[in-house]
């Protein structure tokens, strides 16, 4: 039996941009548009609202210019308004071809916002749709506040939908604008519409105010909708929209009767890029894309993974281009330690593992964060061994920062007993330090890992600003790892974290 294909429309660049404090530049929008359509392979993208700003116009013009050359122009959509054709003219100048026309899907919105009768609203919509047809545009229709419309004025909603069946439209877009639906209501409302309009293409647009968006999406699919509107990382107004990664995983794993074209292995990459562009950190426990999702912390879980994968589910990290990790802390057991030792290529006997485990638990009780890269240091400390002999020492440095002058650093580095000195400038003191370090490593023809993430915070459990912790993520070849430093000075703590990195084989 053939599967029913569900269209995925990503609205990160339009509805997702309504996240408080978020605004994409034109180049960022173009980059994400390309990734969404060509690599992630969503079916459509909604990229902007018409008539918002000159910056928005320029971003749409760049996207449509690229999309036309790539044969993807019909997959790029613009939110438009019933405004006498002004939005359509904006679209024409921007090079777009598909409008998502915003209309009133509840009687309350119509009466109190537009102060019009249904018939007058329908006439206005009809004129916009006819003008769009003349311009060669495709039209989809949003019924804003549709969910409340179905709760409080279903007669109006069906009157509106009856009218739309007579119009030149491609899709009907039904949003839970305020995120108020329960899964039961979602199924009942959409089933009624599906039964009455079996030939209409229907999309569901869910919001997450009650944390029910993924459950509502499942019920929408079960009710027979043809398309879903989602955003990367669940971005959007208030609590956001239904999250793309979670919905794709849920549909693939729990609804075998349907299929989507989204490439799972690209979800994490796009998620991280959106986070970088917006400055909004992905919660560590966010499903599919959060840092902790594929991390086992309890020792019993790591032990179970060694015994027929007792703690695995279908969410295998490799599906999403990720790897399983085993955290180190006070709940760690010997199995967690062994997993990390295997990754580092280290071998200890049972008694040595017991001692190292005890020390890690002790550190965890003190709220210390322990990473895999800390293990050799802990082993050396506990066992008195030279398993991780320090070969690189940052012997001295001078950090200069003066008004009107670019920050600079002079550094003296000892590598295998030989001293090297370099001086460099940068955008900040640590950037200057890293530039000097690169000069040293370039001179001795050694590769230097790339800095991919840099975070500074007060240490866990501390209520003082006397110390700060700098956690740096590095990438070397295909491996990412983290080091950390602690000091009263932020730059010095970063340098300490860097010295640890220089000594990791």
C-alpha positions as CSV (number, residue, x, y, z in Angstrom):
1,X,0.0,0.0,0.0
2,X,1.4,3.4,-1.0
3,X,2.1,6.0,1.7
4,X,0.4,9.3,1.9
5,X,2.9,12.1,1.3
6,X,2.7,15.0,3.8
7,X,3.9,18.4,2.5
8,X,6.2,20.2,4.9
9,X,6.2,24.0,4.7
10,X,9.0,25.6,6.8
11,X,8.1,29.1,8.1
12,X,11.2,29.8,10.1
13,X,12.1,32.8,8.0
14,X,8.6,34.3,8.4
15,X,6.7,33.1,11.5
16,X,10.0,32.0,13.2
17,X,11.3,35.5,12.8
18,X,8.5,36.7,15.0
19,X,10.4,35.2,18.0
20,X,11.2,38.1,20.3
21,X,14.5,39.7,19.5
22,X,15.1,37.8,16.3
23,X,15.8,39.4,12.9
24,X,17.6,37.7,10.0
25,X,19.8,39.6,7.6
26,X,19.2,39.2,3.9
27,X,22.3,37.1,3.5
28,X,21.2,34.9,6.5
29,X,17.8,34.4,5.0
30,X,19.3,33.4,1.6
31,X,21.7,30.9,3.2
32,X,18.9,29.3,5.2
33,X,16.5,29.3,2.2
34,X,19.1,27.3,0.2
35,X,19.7,24.9,3.1
36,X,16.0,24.3,3.7
37,X,15.1,23.6,0.1
38,X,18.2,22.0,-1.3
39,X,19.8,20.1,1.7
40,X,17.0,19.6,4.2
41,X,14.5,19.2,1.3
42,X,11.4,20.7,2.8
43,X,8.7,21.1,0.2
44,X,8.0,24.8,0.6
45,X,9.4,27.8,2.6
46,X,7.5,30.9,3.8
47,X,10.1,33.6,3.8
48,X,8.6,37.0,4.6
49,X,5.6,39.2,5.1
50,X,4.8,41.7,2.4
51,X,5.4,45.4,2.9
52,X,7.2,45.0,6.2
53,X,10.5,46.9,5.4
54,X,13.1,47.6,2.7
55,X,15.3,45.0,4.3
56,X,12.6,42.4,4.0
57,X,12.1,43.4,0.4
58,X,15.8,43.0,-0.4
59,X,16.0,39.6,1.3
60,X,13.0,38.3,-0.7
61,X,14.4,39.7,-3.9
62,X,17.7,37.8,-3.3
63,X,15.8,34.6,-2.4
64,X,13.5,34.7,-5.4
65,X,16.5,35.5,-7.7
66,X,18.3,32.4,-6.5
67,X,15.1,30.2,-6.5
68,X,14.2,31.2,-10.1
69,X,17.7,30.1,-11.3
70,X,17.4,26.9,-9.3
71,X,13.9,26.1,-10.6
72,X,12.4,26.4,-7.1
73,X,10.5,29.7,-7.3
74,X,7.1,28.0,-6.8
75,X,8.4,26.7,-3.5
76,X,8.9,30.2,-2.0
77,X,5.9,31.8,-0.4
78,X,5.0,35.3,1.0
79,X,2.5,36.2,3.6
80,X,0.2,38.8,2.1
81,X,-2.8,40.9,3.2
82,X,-6.3,41.9,2.0
83,X,-5.1,45.4,1.2
84,X,-6.5,46.3,-2.2
85,X,-3.5,44.7,-4.1
86,X,-0.6,46.5,-2.4
87,X,0.9,43.2,-1.2
88,X,0.6,41.8,-4.7
89,X,2.5,44.7,-6.1
90,X,5.2,44.3,-3.5
91,X,5.4,40.6,-4.4
92,X,5.7,41.4,-8.1
93,X,8.6,43.8,-7.6
94,X,10.3,41.3,-5.3
95,X,10.0,38.5,-7.9
96,X,7.7,36.2,-5.9
97,X,5.0,34.0,-7.3
98,X,3.1,32.4,-4.4
99,X,1.0,34.3,-1.9
100,X,-0.3,33.1,1.5
101,X,-3.2,35.5,1.9
102,X,-4.1,36.3,5.5
103,X,-7.8,36.4,6.2
104,X,-10.1,36.2,9.2
105,X,-10.9,32.7,10.3
106,X,-13.1,33.5,13.3
107,X,-16.2,35.7,13.6
108,X,-14.7,37.5,16.6
109,X,-11.6,38.7,14.6
110,X,-13.9,39.7,11.7
111,X,-16.3,41.7,13.8
112,X,-13.9,43.4,16.2
113,X,-10.8,43.9,14.1
114,X,-12.2,44.5,10.6
115,X,-15.7,45.5,11.6
116,X,-17.1,43.9,8.5
117,X,-19.7,41.4,7.5
118,X,-18.7,38.0,6.2
119,X,-20.0,38.9,2.8
120,X,-18.0,42.1,2.6
121,X,-14.8,40.2,3.7
122,X,-15.4,37.5,1.1
123,X,-15.9,40.2,-1.6
124,X,-12.6,41.8,-0.7
125,X,-10.8,38.4,-0.7
126,X,-12.3,37.6,-4.1
127,X,-10.9,40.8,-5.6
128,X,-7.4,40.0,-4.3
129,X,-7.5,36.4,-5.6
130,X,-8.7,37.6,-9.0
131,X,-5.9,40.1,-9.3
132,X,-3.4,37.5,-8.2
133,X,-4.7,35.2,-10.9
134,X,-4.3,37.9,-13.5
135,X,-0.7,38.4,-12.4
136,X,0.1,34.7,-12.7
137,X,0.5,34.2,-9.0
138,X,-0.6,31.0,-7.0
139,X,-2.7,31.7,-3.9
140,X,-3.0,29.9,-0.6
141,X,-5.4,31.2,2.1
142,X,-4.7,31.5,5.8
143,X,-7.8,31.5,8.1
144,X,-6.3,33.5,11.0
145,X,-7.7,32.3,14.4
146,X,-9.3,29.3,12.7
147,X,-9.1,27.2,15.9
148,X,-11.2,29.7,17.9
149,X,-13.4,30.1,14.9
150,X,-14.2,26.3,15.1
151,X,-14.8,26.6,18.8
152,X,-17.0,29.7,18.8
153,X,-18.3,30.3,15.3
154,X,-18.2,27.1,13.2
155,X,-21.1,28.3,11.0
156,X,-18.9,31.2,9.9
157,X,-15.9,28.9,9.2
158,X,-17.9,26.6,7.0
159,X,-19.6,29.5,5.3
160,X,-16.0,30.8,4.5
161,X,-14.8,27.5,3.4
162,X,-17.8,27.0,1.1
163,X,-16.9,30.4,-0.5
164,X,-13.3,29.4,-0.9
165,X,-14.2,26.2,-2.9
166,X,-15.4,28.6,-5.6
167,X,-12.1,30.6,-5.8
168,X,-8.8,30.1,-7.6
169,X,-6.8,28.9,-4.7
170,X,-4.3,26.0,-4.2
171,X,-4.3,25.4,-0.5
172,X,-6.3,26.2,2.6
173,X,-4.1,27.0,5.6
174,X,-5.6,26.4,9.0
175,X,-3.7,27.9,11.9
176,X,-4.1,27.4,15.6
177,X,-3.0,31.0,15.9
178,X,-3.1,31.2,19.7
179,X,-2.0,27.6,20.4
180,X,-5.2,26.8,22.2
181,X,-6.2,23.4,20.7
182,X,-6.2,20.1,22.4
183,X,-5.3,17.0,20.4
184,X,-8.9,15.8,20.7
185,X,-10.2,19.1,19.2
186,X,-7.6,19.1,16.5
187,X,-8.7,15.7,15.3
188,X,-12.4,16.5,15.5
189,X,-12.2,19.9,13.8
190,X,-10.0,18.8,11.0
191,X,-11.8,15.5,10.4
192,X,-15.1,17.5,9.9
193,X,-13.4,19.7,7.4
194,X,-11.7,16.8,5.6
195,X,-15.0,15.0,5.3
196,X,-16.9,18.1,4.0
197,X,-14.1,19.1,1.5
198,X,-12.4,15.9,0.4
199,X,-10.7,17.5,-2.6
200,X,-9.3,20.6,-1.0
201,X,-5.6,20.7,0.0
202,X,-5.5,21.5,3.7
203,X,-2.5,22.5,5.8
204,X,-2.3,22.7,9.6
205,X,-0.2,25.4,11.3
206,X,0.3,24.6,15.0
207,X,1.5,26.8,17.8
208,X,3.0,25.5,21.1
209,X,1.5,27.6,23.9
210,X,0.4,24.6,25.9
211,X,3.3,22.4,24.7
212,X,0.8,20.4,22.6
213,X,2.0,21.3,19.1
214,X,3.6,18.0,18.3
215,X,0.6,16.0,19.6
216,X,-1.7,18.3,17.7
217,X,0.3,17.7,14.5
218,X,-0.1,14.0,14.9
219,X,-3.8,14.3,15.3
220,X,-4.0,16.6,12.3
221,X,-2.2,14.0,10.2
222,X,-4.5,11.3,11.5
223,X,-7.4,13.5,10.5
224,X,-6.1,13.6,6.9
225,X,-4.4,17.0,6.4
226,X,-2.1,17.3,3.4
227,X,0.5,19.6,4.8
228,X,2.1,20.9,8.0
229,X,3.8,24.2,8.9
230,X,6.8,23.9,11.1
231,X,9.9,25.9,12.2
232,X,13.5,25.1,13.0
233,X,13.9,24.8,16.8
234,X,10.2,25.5,17.2
235,X,10.9,29.3,16.8
236,X,7.9,31.6,16.6
237,X,5.8,34.1,18.5
238,X,5.2,33.5,22.2
239,X,6.0,29.8,22.9
240,X,6.8,29.2,19.3
241,X,5.5,26.9,16.5
242,X,5.6,23.1,16.1
243,X,9.3,22.1,15.9
244,X,10.5,20.7,12.6
245,X,12.9,18.1,14.0
246,X,10.5,16.6,16.5
247,X,7.6,16.4,14.0
248,X,9.8,14.7,11.3
249,X,11.0,12.1,13.8
250,X,7.5,11.5,15.2
251,X,6.0,11.0,11.7
252,X,8.8,8.7,10.6
253,X,8.6,6.5,13.7
254,X,5.0,6.5,14.7
255,X,2.9,7.1,11.6
256,X,4.1,4.6,9.0
257,X,1.1,5.4,6.8
258,X,2.6,8.7,5.8
259,X,6.0,9.9,4.5
260,X,7.8,13.2,4.4
261,X,10.8,14.2,2.2
262,X,12.8,15.9,4.9
263,X,16.4,14.6,5.2
264,X,16.8,13.7,8.9
265,X,20.6,13.8,8.8
266,X,20.6,17.5,8.0
267,X,18.2,18.5,10.9
268,X,20.9,19.0,13.5
269,X,23.2,21.1,11.2
270,X,20.4,23.5,10.2
271,X,19.3,23.7,13.8
272,X,22.7,24.7,15.0
273,X,23.0,27.3,12.1
274,X,19.7,28.9,13.0
275,X,20.8,29.0,16.7
276,X,24.0,30.8,15.6
277,X,22.2,33.3,13.4
278,X,19.6,34.2,16.0
279,X,21.7,34.0,19.2
280,X,19.0,31.8,20.8
281,X,20.6,28.8,22.5
282,X,19.0,25.4,21.9
283,X,17.9,24.0,25.3
284,X,20.1,21.1,26.2
285,X,17.1,18.9,26.7
286,X,15.3,19.8,23.5
287,X,14.3,16.6,21.6
288,X,16.4,15.6,18.6
289,X,18.7,18.7,18.5
290,X,19.5,19.4,22.2
291,X,23.0,18.6,23.4
292,X,21.8,16.2,26.1
293,X,19.4,14.2,24.0
294,X,21.9,11.4,23.1
295,X,23.8,11.6,26.4
296,X,23.4,8.8,29.0
297,X,24.2,10.1,32.5
298,X,23.2,7.3,34.9
299,X,25.7,4.5,35.1
300,X,22.9,1.8,35.0
301,X,22.0,3.1,31.5
302,X,25.5,2.8,30.2
303,X,25.7,-0.7,31.6
304,X,22.4,-1.5,29.9
305,X,23.7,-0.2,26.6
306,X,26.5,-2.8,26.9
307,X,24.0,-5.5,27.4
308,X,21.8,-5.8,24.2
309,X,21.3,-2.0,24.1
310,X,18.7,-2.1,26.8
311,X,18.3,1.7,27.0
312,X,18.2,2.4,23.3
313,X,15.1,3.5,21.5
314,X,14.5,4.2,17.8
315,X,16.0,7.7,18.1
316,X,19.4,6.6,17.2
317,X,21.8,9.6,17.0
318,X,23.3,8.5,13.7
319,X,20.0,9.2,12.0
320,X,20.6,12.9,12.8
321,X,24.3,13.0,12.1
322,X,25.1,12.8,15.8
323,X,26.8,10.4,18.3
324,X,25.8,8.9,21.6
325,X,27.8,10.3,24.6
326,X,28.2,9.2,28.2
327,X,28.2,12.0,30.8
328,X,30.6,12.0,33.7
329,X,29.3,13.1,37.1
330,X,28.0,11.9,40.5
331,X,25.6,9.4,38.9
332,X,28.3,7.9,36.7
333,X,29.1,4.3,37.1
334,X,32.0,2.2,35.9
335,X,30.2,1.6,32.6
336,X,30.1,5.3,31.9
337,X,33.8,5.6,32.6
338,X,34.6,2.6,30.4
339,X,32.7,4.1,27.5
340,X,34.6,7.3,27.7
341,X,37.9,5.6,28.1
342,X,37.2,3.6,25.0
343,X,36.6,6.8,23.0
344,X,40.0,8.1,24.2
345,X,41.8,4.8,23.5
346,X,42.7,4.4,27.2
347,X,42.7,1.1,29.2
348,X,42.5,0.7,33.0
349,X,42.1,-2.3,35.2
350,X,39.1,-2.8,37.6
351,X,40.8,-1.3,40.6
352,X,42.0,1.8,38.6
353,X,38.5,2.3,37.2
354,X,37.0,2.1,40.7
355,X,39.4,4.8,42.0
356,X,38.7,7.1,39.0
357,X,34.9,6.6,39.4
358,X,35.1,7.6,43.0
359,X,37.0,10.8,42.1
360,X,34.5,11.7,39.4
361,X,31.6,11.2,41.9
362,X,33.4,13.4,44.4
363,X,33.7,16.1,41.8
364,X,30.1,15.8,40.9
365,X,29.0,16.3,44.5
366,X,30.9,19.6,44.4
367,X,28.9,20.6,41.2
368,X,32.1,20.4,39.1
369,X,31.5,19.7,35.4
370,X,33.6,16.8,34.2
371,X,34.2,16.2,30.4
372,X,35.7,13.3,28.6
373,X,38.8,15.4,28.0
374,X,39.3,15.9,31.7
375,X,39.6,12.1,32.2
376,X,43.4,11.9,31.5
377,X,44.1,14.6,34.1
378,X,41.9,12.9,36.6
379,X,43.6,9.6,36.0
380,X,47.0,11.2,36.3
381,X,46.0,12.8,39.6
382,X,44.3,9.7,41.1
383,X,46.8,7.1,40.0
384,X,50.0,9.3,40.1
385,X,50.7,8.3,36.5
386,X,52.1,10.2,33.6
387,X,49.3,8.9,31.3
388,X,48.6,12.5,30.3
389,X,52.0,14.2,30.5
390,X,51.8,17.9,29.8
391,X,54.0,18.8,26.8
392,X,52.7,22.3,26.0
393,X,53.0,25.1,28.5
394,X,51.8,28.7,28.1
395,X,54.7,30.2,30.1
396,X,53.8,33.9,29.8
397,X,51.7,36.4,28.0
398,X,50.9,40.1,27.8
399,X,47.3,41.2,27.1
400,X,47.0,44.8,25.8
401,X,43.7,46.7,25.4
402,X,43.7,50.5,24.9
403,X,41.1,52.9,23.7
404,X,41.5,53.6,20.0
405,X,44.0,50.7,19.5
406,X,43.4,47.2,18.4
407,X,43.8,44.6,21.2
408,X,47.1,42.8,21.0
409,X,48.9,39.9,22.8
410,X,52.5,38.7,23.1
411,X,52.8,35.0,24.1
412,X,55.6,32.7,25.1
413,X,54.9,29.0,24.5
414,X,57.0,26.0,25.6
415,X,56.5,22.9,23.4
416,X,58.5,19.8,24.3
417,X,61.1,21.9,26.2
418,X,61.5,24.5,23.4
419,X,60.3,28.1,23.8
420,X,58.4,30.0,21.0
421,X,57.3,33.7,21.1
422,X,54.9,35.5,18.9
423,X,52.9,38.7,18.9
424,X,49.5,39.4,17.2
425,X,46.5,41.7,17.2
426,X,42.8,40.7,17.1
427,X,39.2,41.8,17.6
428,X,39.6,41.2,21.3
429,X,42.2,40.1,23.7
430,X,41.5,36.4,23.4
431,X,41.2,36.7,19.6
432,X,44.7,38.3,19.6
433,X,46.0,35.5,21.8
434,X,44.6,32.9,19.4
435,X,46.2,34.7,16.4
436,X,49.5,34.6,18.2
437,X,49.1,30.9,18.9
438,X,48.3,30.2,15.3
439,X,51.5,31.9,14.3
440,X,53.5,29.6,16.5
441,X,51.8,26.5,15.3
442,X,52.0,27.6,11.7
443,X,55.8,28.1,12.2
444,X,56.3,24.6,13.6
445,X,53.9,23.1,11.0
446,X,51.5,21.6,13.5
447,X,47.7,21.6,13.1
448,X,45.7,23.7,15.6
449,X,42.1,22.7,16.4
450,X,39.4,25.2,15.3
451,X,37.3,27.0,17.9
452,X,33.6,26.3,17.2
453,X,31.9,27.5,20.4
454,X,32.8,29.7,23.4
455,X,30.7,30.1,26.5
456,X,31.4,32.0,29.7
457,X,29.4,31.7,32.9
458,X,29.5,31.7,36.7
459,X,30.4,28.2,37.9
460,X,27.5,25.9,38.7
461,X,26.3,26.5,42.3
462,X,28.1,29.8,42.7
463,X,26.4,33.0,43.6
464,X,29.5,35.2,43.2
465,X,31.1,36.9,40.3
466,X,34.6,36.4,41.8
467,X,35.2,33.4,39.4
468,X,34.0,32.7,35.8
469,X,34.1,29.5,33.9
470,X,35.0,29.5,30.2
471,X,33.9,26.4,28.2
472,X,35.3,26.1,24.7
473,X,34.3,23.6,22.1
474,X,37.0,22.7,19.6
475,X,37.0,20.8,16.3
476,X,40.0,18.8,15.0
477,X,39.4,16.8,11.8
478,X,36.0,15.1,12.4
479,X,36.2,15.2,16.2
480,X,34.6,17.8,18.5
481,X,35.7,18.1,22.1
482,X,35.4,20.6,25.0
483,X,37.8,22.1,27.5
484,X,37.2,24.5,30.3
485,X,39.1,27.0,32.4
486,X,38.3,28.8,35.7
487,X,39.7,32.1,36.8
488,X,38.6,35.5,38.1
489,X,39.5,37.0,34.7
490,X,37.4,35.9,31.7
491,X,40.3,36.0,29.2
492,X,42.6,34.1,31.5
493,X,40.0,31.4,32.1
494,X,39.8,31.1,28.3
495,X,43.6,30.8,28.0
496,X,43.6,28.1,30.7
497,X,40.9,26.2,28.7
498,X,43.1,26.6,25.6
499,X,46.2,25.2,27.3
500,X,44.2,22.1,28.2
501,X,43.3,21.8,24.5
502,X,46.9,22.1,23.4
503,X,47.8,19.0,25.6
504,X,45.0,16.8,24.3
505,X,46.5,14.2,21.8
